[in-house]
Amino acid sequence: MNLRNMKRVQIIIFLCCCHIILFAQEYDHYSNVFNISRSSQTAFNKFVLVAPCPQTNEYQEVIDLNYSSYGKWKLRTIEENQNQYLEFDLYGNQLRAVSQNFSVAYTFTLSPKTISIDFSPLKNDDGSWKEMPAYDTTSRDYKDNTKRSGNIVVPKNKTIQVLSNQILAECNNNLLAYAEKCYEYIASNYKYLNPYTGIHPLSKILDAGGGDCGNLSSIYISLLRAKDIPARHVIAIMPNDTHIWAEFYIQDFGWVPVDVTFKNSNPHGNYFGRYNHKNMAVVQKGVAMTYNTSGCGSRDINLLQKYSYWFWYDTYAEIKINQKISAKKI
């Protein structure tokens, strides 16, 4: 083979490799199915189902959200924080016309992302943290994420206040060091308890000495908000499980993921500013939010990780819902 032909072969191989790399990105196709079973087909006059909805963000890219083919879903947005959710309504004759057992669903295709934050712009040459950049206290990110959120995030809880003052003093009043120290402190001093029991009031978590992922995150977020650092929950779903972690905001730098639960289970791991949960779909940020539905007006929901529903009947009847989340690689 002469030199010219060898070069042609090399170029072809190079282009083929580029093609493979370009299209080797991994996608997950999710299906979220709700099987609704009623004790009577005719007793009900209204049914409203609200489900979380993923969006494209720093954790993922949502390629195709399909809800129009699986029932009368409506896509809605919470104006305060731009979280999206799906609402399914059936009224009167519409509800009586469907079978006693029926199903609704929505699907989406998701490309997960990996986050590993470079903190070097925020650190001195010796590796110590610089001072926290000043916040724009008029911004929505600041206002919405430094206040109390129901009984879940309570910055002025007495235990939180004492603990936050103690940790900040150990950090010489450096807020960036404080954010990292709180993460380490919770992972070392609180236990992983009571999984799959939902999100609990902060006071009960502190009294119990810990909680599951969402509740450990509540402690962390409360500690940060106690020092006016914007922080919030990040809520995710997956086929056989759910997970919650926290993130906090640095002005002109962005949101930083922090997983105190993973640190608790793996003390030698680094989950401060890192995210690599390829099998999860983020569906919500924040807790204790107000949902304005067309079917039942304003409703406060502490955590919309799976679904919430309401129904009305003429004579006593019951509804049961079985949810199945599945995902496959494509």
Secondary structure, DSSP 4 states (H G I P E B T S, - for coil): --HHHHHHHHHHHHHHHHHHHHT----EEEEEEEEEEES-SSSEEEEEEEEE----BTTEEEEEEE-TTSSSEEEEE-TTT--EEEEEEEEHHHHHHS-SEEEEEEEEEEEE--EE---GGGB-TTS-B-PPPPP-TTSHHHHHTSS-BTTTB-TT-HHHHHHHHHHHHHTTT-HHHHHHHHHHHHHHHSEE--TTS----HHHHHHHTEESHHHHHHHHHHHHHHTT--EEEEEEEETTEEEEEEEEEETTTEEEEE-HHHHHH-TTS--BSEE--TT-EEEEE-SSEEEEETTTEEEEES--SS-EEEEEESS---EEEEEEEEEEE-
